[in-house]
């Protein structure tokens, strides 16, 4: 079968199209024909072994998000059947409950082989049926980006109608966060570097927005949007360059979901604000299967539509990754298999 894999040594130069023997499902496993994939920020770090020993071993098939059709099953399969369209869980083996080192390190796209292959074998416990109303490219965006936003705002939070939410940026997780927060009746403010992206975020449901290039001290401007009280929940995606200001515009007792570090992973921030405002900071690493299935049910009910920015061919993976890295995207970057 055809695969895209990192082989020989780490580095983007060693990410190339190759071949592997076709897998066969063992007992408890299902064989998927992968239909589409989508790219996340973590996928840009994997080729350079950005997660250290937790990145896995070579050769490694990258990408964590995808959708496939079940074409063969092993013995003892009860959850799915041939012909079903399913989504692979990013954290294979995390069904429910608290995270553990084992659950958080059995992740697709490193160290476990990811979705950039014609076929993939997974445990039946590590897949979820895809929403019937979404096409393959749309469905391929759900396992990481959508579930991350859902975990932050639903699984580990209790947003109420009228809650004030700040979302940083307009990438995949950010746009899902806007849609999910609006689904729950929240008031959503977005920060972005582009007026064009702000207009599109408003069309998606955002109630207010601030251009952080034109307004570098956006903490003050966004806090004013809340009437001075601060945000109940901040979806923190920037990291180094955004967290210091996020801590200045969150309300006392508010929740900050630390999800992304696209501007850097080390920082100097007024950590005293975490204490004096009794901020609850939570790290979010996608989520468990129970949460995934709950999210799919909600999406089916409300027909939420993922935002796809651009679609690349299978052989154009490196070009797609470069495009994501450029930051020009609004929504998800997908790969058609």
Order of alpha helices (4+ residues) and beta strands (2+ residues): beta-beta-beta-alpha-beta-beta-beta-alpha-beta-beta-alpha-alpha-beta-alpha-beta-alpha-beta-alpha-beta-alpha-beta-alpha-beta-alpha-beta-alpha-beta
